């Protein structure tokens, strides 16, 4: 299909979904139509490099490219890669299948007990609830820590707009907990170079978004004495050691390998093809001589969403061949879009996300209007049969942001039994998010450009080996 034919098919499928909803068709039929619509959107983005928008047909002069493997999802499997996420079930991605497909390990009770013992802290609710659900080599990290050997954390952000949404906070909330629990240094990579290569943005815009996003990250409460935030556009040119690790990685990955891992095609610019090596470099302690004094043997732990795993599968394959340690990883589930768990939040769709800049009124309106409900069509049916917390977005959001386990379980029981209505559940979520985001906005106001500069200045960090 040409981009225009796919665009027209998307328009028709969108009309079909709307007509099924207005006709109050069977839920299974509506879900199937939505699933097809999501897959078509993924295909459209893979083909054009742009998100589908009604009323914005593709350019006739468009150079068709493919930014993700199309094999995933073609047989009904979930699509998960660094650019696209869509699930074949209304419950969202099947993470147990993803563990098998990616070859990672499940975070089980034994590992949670080890984390608690080593850190002296009760595991974060993201761990207790399976939000961080998968890992690579976390036991080796704990082995080293128990022998009084430090490790460091690495996570990142691709700054594609000024405003971040609540889903973007998940890795940073968890990373802060890890930093505090283990008293270890942290590096945060701002991939402004990546966004320039993938998006229709200028270099200046990408760099400005880095500074704005850094303010939101700093507002999460990171310690400036233990945290280094860096822009690729700035740091690569200022750190020979970092660039040398990039080049070493590049030499050991072939074009065929990156095509197989990331789905690049002959139409993609060479910047995209070489970029994965830049995301790999912070995994190695020798990339930060100002922090680790040239040491090559400081283990790295990367908390990230599982769609970033392909980058680090590549990194782990290369590391032994260039004489460096493989990074360990902890993977999180996806923060679902307001419209349902079949895809993750998108910064390009304002109605799919709760932004950190939203007012209390905007938060209330978005949740009431757009949050996908697992409730029944009528109050009578809902009271009789109860709601489905596995697909209800308001409940799913509460699993991320309501810290009280007992209160969350009571809400689950009441909603499942029908005692709690959808409107009442949405009200609980609104009352949870409004103060949380207001407090974040207050903290962000205190983050000046000078404070950002402190975090982004290469320097020693305060920690013990």
N, C-alpha and C positions, 0 to 999 in steps of 0.2 A: 504494500500500500504506500502511496505517496503521503507526505505530511498533510496535504490538503484533504485527501480521502480519509485519513485517520482522524483529522479534526472534525470532518462532517459526521463520521461515525460516532465520535464522542458527543457531539451535539445531539444526535438522535438518541443515544443511550441515556443522556441526561434527561431528555424529554420523557423517555420511557420510565425512568425512576420516579420522576415527578407525577406522571399519570398513575402509576401503580400506587403511590402514596395517597394521592387524592381519591383514588377509587377504593382505598382501604383494602388492598389486596392482601393475600396471605403473607405473613411475615417472612416465611422461607423464600417466597417468590421475590419479595422486595430485596432481601439480603443477597440473593443470587444476582439480581440486576445491579446492585451497588458493587458487588464483587467484580463484575465484569467492567463496570465503569472505572473502578480503581485500577484494574489491570491495563485498561486502555490508556489511562492517564500516565501510568508508568511507561508504557510503550511509546507514548507521544513524547515524554521527556527524554527517553533514551534516543529517540530518533532525531529530535530537534534541539535538544539541550535546553529547552524552555519548559516551564510549567504551562499546562493547558489553562487558558482563560477564555470563557465564553465571550464572543464578540471580538476576539483578537486572533484572527486567522494567521497561520504561518506565512512568512514572507515568501514570495515566489522565488527569490534568489537564495533561499536558505541552503546552506551546505549541510547535508544530512550527516550526523555523526551518531555514535553510540557510546554512551558513558556508563554502561553497566552490562554485565552478562545477561543475555536474553534467555539463556537456557533455563535459569532458575525461574520457576513460576509458569513455564510453558506447559508443564504437565500437572498443574494444579498445586504445586508446591508454593510455599511462601517465597517472596522476593526480598532478599536482604543483601544489600551491598552498600558501599559508602555514599551512594547518591539516591537510592530508591529503597523504600520499604513498603510492602503491601502484603496483606495476609489473605488467605483463602477462607478464613473463618471469621465470623463476627466477634469471636473471643480474642482475636488477634493472632500474633505469631505463635506457632507451636515451638516453645523454647527447648523442650526436651529433644525434639527432632533436630533443632538447630545445633545443639551440643554434639549430637552424633555427626551431623553434616560437617561441622567445623572442626571436630576432633578435640574439643576442649573438655574440661571436667566439671561436674556439677559441684556447687558449693554445698556440702552436706553438713550434718550436725557435728561430725568429728572435726571438720575444719573450723566451724563456728566456735567450738569449745577451745580449740587451739588459739584462735584469735583472741578470745576472751582471756585466756590464761596469760598469753604473751603481753597483751596490752594492759591488762588489769581493768578493762572497761567492758561493760555489757555491750554485745554487738549492736551496732546501729540498726534502727528499725528497717533500713533498706536491706540489711543482711537477714534480719529475722523474718522478713516477709518475702524473701526471694526476689526482691527488686534487683539486687546484685546476686546473680544466680549461677554464674559460670566463672571458671578461672583457668589459668595456665601457670603452673609452677608456684602457686602460693605457698605450698609446703616448704619449698626450698628457701623462700623469703623468710619464713618463720624459723626454719633451721638456723639461718644465718643470724637472725635477730636474737634468738635464744642463746647464741654463742657471743653475744655482745658486739655483733658486727652490724653497722648501720646500713640502711638502704635508703633510696630516695624515691619520690613520687614524680610522675610525669603525666600531665594531662594537657588538654588544649581546647582551642576554640577557633572555628573558622568565621571571621568577622564579616558577614555579608550584609549587615544592616546596622543602624544605630541602636535599635531596640532588640533586646533579647527577650525570649518568652520563658515561662516557668519551666518548661522542659529542659531548657539549656542549663538550668541551675542544678539538675540532678547530679552530674558528675562532680560539680564543685562542692555541693553540700557534703557529699560522701568523702571527697578528697580532703576537705577540711577536718572531718572527723578522724580520718586516718592520720593526718599530720599531727593533730592534737594528741591522739591516743598513743602514737609511737614516737612522738617528738623527733620528727625527721624533716629534711629539706624537701622542697617542692619546686619543680620547674613547670611553667605553663607556656606552651607554644601558641602564639597567635599566628595562624596560617594566612596572613593577608596576601601572600604570594599566590597561594592556592585559589583564593577567591577572585583574584585578578585574572587567573588563567581560565577559570570556569564560568565566571559571571560577566555580564556586560557592565563592568565597573572600571573606573580609572584607578591607577595606582594610588593617587592621592586620596580617593574615596576609601579604598581598602585600608589605607594606613590610618585615616581618621576614624574609621569604624573600629580599628584595633584599640585606639585610645578610649573610645566611648564604651566598648565592651569590657575593657580592662577595669573601668570604674565599677561596672556591675559585679565583676568577679571579685574585686577588692572589697566591695560592700558585703560579701559573704563572710568577711571577718578574718581573712588570712593575715598571718603575722609577717610583717615586712622583713623581719630579721631572718626568716626561714624560707622566704618565697621569692623566686625570680620569675618575672613575667617578661617574655621577649617577643618582639616582632621579627618574623623571618626576614622581612625587607631590611631591617636594621642590623640584626645580629649576625646574619650570614657574612656580611661584608666586614664585620668587626672581629670575627673569631676564626682564625685560621684552623684551629683544632676542630671546630664544628664542621667547617667546609671540607676538611680532609676526610672526616667520617662520612660525609655525604658522597664524596667521590669514591671512596672505598666501596660503599654500598652500591653505587651505580655500576661499578666495574663488575660486580658479581651477580647482577640481575640482567637477564636478556630481555629484548623486546618481546619475544614470544612468551616469556614468563609474565611480564606485566599485562600483556594482552589476555593471557589466560586468567590472571588474578582479578584484573580490574575491567576487562572488556573493552580496552582501548582499540581503536581501529586506525586504519591508514589516514583517515580524515582528521584525527585529533592532532592538535599542535604538540610539538616536541616538549614543551614545558610541562604538559600534563603527564607525559610518559616518564619524565625524569623526577616529577614531584614526589612520588612515594619514598624516594631515598631521603628527601628533606624531612619528611615526617618520621622516618626511622632514626635519624641522627640523635635526637634527644634521649633515645633509649640507652645511650652509651655515656657513662660518666666522664669519659675523656673529652666529650664535646663541651664540657664546662670546667675549664682549668681554673677559673677564678673561684669555683666552689669546691672542687675536689682535688685541686693541686696536681692535676695530671694523672691521678689514679685511674686505672682502667677496670678495676675489679669491684666497684661499688654497685651492688645489685639495684635494678630499677623495677618498680611496680607501677603499672599503668591502669588506673581506673577509667573505663570508657564504656560507651554504649557498644553493643556487640556488632553493629554495622561497621565499626572501625577495625574489627579484627583482621580483615585481609591485609591491611598495612603491616600488621605486626606478625602475621604468619610469615610474610616475606622477610621481615626483619630478623625473626628467630631463625630462619633458614640461613640467612647471610652471616649472622653474628659469629658462629664458630669459625667460619672461613676467613674472617678478618681479625681473628684473635680476640674477640670481645664477648662479653656475657650476653646470653639471651635475656630479653626483658620478660618479666612475669606480668600477667594481666588479671584484672577482675572485670567481668562484663556485666553491664546492666541491661534490663529490659528497656523497651521503648516507652517514652511518655506519649500516650495516645492523643490523637487529634480530638477536638470536641465532638466531631461527627462520628467517632467510633474508633475502636482499637485496630481496625484493619490497616491503618496507616499511622505514621507518627505526626506530631505537630509540624507545621510548616511556617517559617517566618514570612513566606511570601503570600500566605493567605491569612488576612487579619482575623477572619471568623473561625479559623481552625485552632487558634491559639489564645491564651491569656498572656498578654505582654506585661513586662515589668513596669511599663509606663502607663498601664491602664488605670483609670480612675475607679473608685468603688462602684460607681454607676455602670461603667462599661463592663466591669467584671460581672456584676449582677445580670445585666442584659445578655451578655454572651452565654452565660451558663443557662439562664432560663430559656433562651431562644435556641441555642445551638447544641447544648450538651445531649448526646445520644442517651436515650432512656432504655433501661431494661425492664421498665414497668409495663403493665397491661394497658389496653386501650381505654378501658373504663375503670372508674373507682371500684365498682362492684366486682369486676373480674380481678382487679389487683388485690382487693381484700380477700378474695376467695383463693387465688392461685399464687399470689406473691410475685415479687420481681426477681430479675436475674442479675445478681451482682457481678457475674463474670463478664457481662457486656455493658453494664451501666457505667457510663463515663464518670458521673459524679462520684460513684463509689470507688472507681479505679483511681481517681485523683486523690481521694481521701487516704488510700493506702500509701500514697507518697507523702502526704503533708499532715496527716493527723497522727501525732506521735503516740497517743494513748492507745495501747493494744486492746484494753478492755472496752473502751468506748467504741473503737472500730468494730470489734466483734459484736457488740450489742446492736450497732447500726446494721451490720450484715444480717443478724438474726431477724431483726424487726422488718427489714426490707424484704427478705426472703419469705417471711411468713405473711406479708401483706399488712402488717400493723403500721408500717411506715410508708407513706405515699411518695411518689417521685418528686412532687413539688417540695415536700418536707426534706427529702434527701438533698435536693439542690440547694435549699436554704442553709443546710448544715455546711455544705461545701462553700457557699458564698461567704458565710460567717467565719470560715476557716481561712479562706484566701484573702479576703479584704484586709484584715489587719496585718497578715504576713507580708503582703505586697506593699502596704503603706509603710511598714517598718523598714522594708528594703529600700524604698524610695528615700526615706529620711537618712538612712546610712549612706546612700549613694550621694546625697547632696553634700556630705562632709568630705567626699573624695575629690580633692583638687587636682589640677594638672601636675602640680608639684609632687603630690603623693604618688600619682601614677609614675612620674619620672623616677622616684625613689625605687619603686618596685621593678622598673625596667632598666635600671643601671646595673651592668655587670659588676659583681662584687662578691666577696666572701659571705657565706651565710653562717648563722649561729647554730651549730649542732655538734654532737659528739660522735666520732667514729666508734 
